[in-house]
Amino acid sequence: MTNKTYKKPKLIVLITCIVVGLSLVQLTISHKLATLGGRMSQLEEKQEYLVKENKKMNEEINQMGSLSLVSLKAQEMGLVKAKKVLHLTPQIPVALDTLKVNQ
């Protein structure tokens, strides 16, 4: 009978250690998840901010490239519209001209 009395406290101590150990593991995991959740929300906020900034910059680029703005800036710089446009036609190189004659 003495053997049975020694085994019961060992079993109780073992179960208590397992429960305490698992509780510590759960606490550690919960802490990690809470920390990662906070970091995740920070990253999502940063992503939203960057997407808004990207849209704003694209709009600025589109406005700066508009023909009316380019024309206005050119006038401010003293440039004027050309009154007469001269179109140059390319001359046939001499080497190509001689090939046509030989054929």
C-alpha positions in Angstrom: 0.0 0.0 0.0 2.9 2.3 0.5 3.8 2.1 -3.2 0.3 3.5 -4.2 0.6 6.5 -1.9 3.9 7.5 -3.4 2.6 7.3 -7.0 -0.4 9.5 -6.4 1.5 12.6 -5.4 4.0 12.1 -8.2 1.1 11.9 -10.7 -0.5 15.1 -9.2 2.9 16.9 -9.4 3.3 15.7 -13.0 -0.1 16.9 -14.1 0.4 20.2 -12.3 3.7 20.7 -14.1 2.1 19.9 -17.5 -0.8 22.3 -16.9 1.6 25.1 -15.7 3.9 24.4 -18.7 1.0 24.5 -21.2 -0.3 27.7 -19.6 3.1 29.3 -20.1 3.2 28.2 -23.7 -0.3 29.6 -24.3 0.6 32.9 -22.6 3.8 33.2 -24.7 1.9 32.5 -28.0 -0.9 35.0 -27.0 1.7 37.7 -26.4 3.5 37.0 -29.7 0.1 37.2 -31.6 -0.8 40.4 -29.9 2.5 42.0 -30.8 2.3 40.8 -34.4 -1.2 42.0 -34.7 -0.1 45.5 -33.6 2.7 45.5 -36.1 0.4 44.2 -38.8 -2.0 47.1 -38.2 0.9 49.6 -38.4 2.0 48.1 -41.7 -1.5 48.3 -43.1 -1.8 52.0 -42.1 1.6 52.7 -43.8 0.4 50.9 -46.9 -2.8 53.0 -47.1 -0.7 56.1 -46.6 1.7 55.1 -49.4 -1.1 54.2 -51.8 -2.7 57.7 -51.2 0.7 59.4 -51.7 1.3 57.4 -54.9 -2.1 58.5 -56.3 -1.4 62.1 -55.4 2.0 62.0 -57.1 0.5 60.4 -60.2 -2.1 63.2 -60.4 0.7 65.8 -60.1 2.7 64.1 -62.9 -0.4 64.0 -65.1 -1.1 67.7 -64.5 2.6 68.7 -65.1 2.6 66.8 -68.4 -0.6 68.4 -69.7 -0.1 70.3 -73.0 -1.8 73.4 -71.6 0.6 73.6 -68.6 3.6 73.0 -70.9 2.4 75.7 -73.2 2.0 78.1 -70.3 5.4 77.4 -68.9 6.9 77.8 -72.4 5.3 81.3 -72.7 6.6 82.2 -69.2 10.1 81.3 -70.3 9.8 83.5 -73.4 9.3 80.9 -76.0 6.8 81.6 -78.8 4.9 79.5 -81.2 6.6 78.9 -84.6 4.9 80.9 -87.4 6.4 78.9 -90.2 7.4 75.2 -90.1 10.0 74.1 -92.5 9.9 70.4 -93.4 13.1 68.9 -94.8 13.0 65.9 -97.1 15.9 63.6 -96.8 18.1 63.3 -99.9 19.0 59.9 -101.2 22.5 59.0 -100.3 24.9 58.8 -103.2 25.6 55.1 -102.7 21.9 54.2 -103.0 21.5 56.5 -106.0 24.2 54.7 -107.9 22.6 51.3 -107.2 19.4 52.4 -108.9 21.3 53.6 -111.9 23.2 50.3 -112.3 20.0 48.2 -112.3 
